[in-house]
Amino acid sequence: MEMYIGLDVSLASTAICAVSAQGKIIKETTAVSEPEELVEVLQALPGSVIAVGLEAGPLSQWLHRHLTEAGFGTVLMETRQVKGALKAMPIKTDRRDAEGIARLLQMGWFRPVHRKSMSAQEMRALLSARKAVQQAAINLELSIRGVLRNFGLKMGRVAKGRFEERVQELAEGNPMLEAAAKPILTARRVLRQQQASLEKVLHDHAKSDPVCRRLMTMPGVGTLVALTVKSAVDDPERFRSSKDVGPWVGLTPRREQSGERDIIGEISRAGDVGLRTALYQAATVMLQRGRPNWLSAWALGVAKRRGKKRATVALARRIGVVLHRMWKCGTEFRFTRPGATKAAAA
């Protein structure tokens, strides 16, 4: 008997539902969210497992790898689509979610998600750690600014290197403020040191990676943007066309059409938030400080017609497309393109 297996994964346990090719429920059970336990349960099922489906989530990449190595055809399913389908159920439980995932798999109504390589997952972990440390340091800086502001002491604009000196200068002569500022400044100093250490690791990796070096030939694309693009895309061959990168990262407009109504709205914001942010930052740098090139000339033409904000978003989308093409073709960025500058100025 052929079966389709749906897994609803949580941190401690996983709900399992097996349905036949005709949609009949064969077995429902639970197992510990560990690869060995899941493999043992799936191997004990009475029938031939056609596919195992699980929603993309924190544990899904890890479980997908182990289930695939155990010989099961495992599919990562896009979270938004799965959640949209499961909302139709009047009662939501882990058991029913597993059943819904199994039925989506059996009907073929799902979009598969790429399982990232181990190197890409490791790089994303480094980038996430750097972002977390940076955000913690920023929160401390905002906190000490707020403490001083209560006493009418305004920090104003100050360089990172002079931040600690400025705080000490304002708190001087008030023992209570000095006592309050000291631990915050100490913690901030340690966080900034750890951030610099992480950034050095990332910078060294980008310098030694041929793909990142190639991507960084584009103006506005530095170490962090190149590493973010490489770890997010992971395998350039998984896109049939470079133009598919724009919708995948959520930089194309939403569209809602029904009958005579046809609404084109803001960008969809689907996909990787970190990658979308990195591409937007690269576009901002290219427009403000980057060396003139055919891409920035095209974006300036868009800005004249539609405004700077829309031009920056459009440029971010196109940067993603061009970076993918550079990676796939193994070429560096070309600052000029025949007819591109003239077309943008027209």
Secondary structure, DSSP 8 states (H G I E B T S, - for coil): -EEEEEEEE-SSEEEEEEEETTS-EEEEEEEESSHHHHHHHHHTSSSEEEEEEEE-STTHHHHHHHHHHTT--EEEE-HHHHHHHHTT-SS--HHHHHHHHHHHHHHT---B-----HHHHHHHHHHHHHHHHHHHHHHHHHHHHHHHHTTT----S--GGGHHHHHHHHHTT-HHHHHHHHHHHHHHHHHHHHHHHHHHHHHHHHHH-HHHHHHTTSTT--HHHHHHHHHHH--GGG-SSGGGHHHHHT-SEEEEEETTEEEEEEE---S-HHHHHHHHHHHHHHHHTS---HHHHHHHHHHHHH-HHHHHHHHHHHHHHHHHHHHHHT----S--TTHHHHHH-
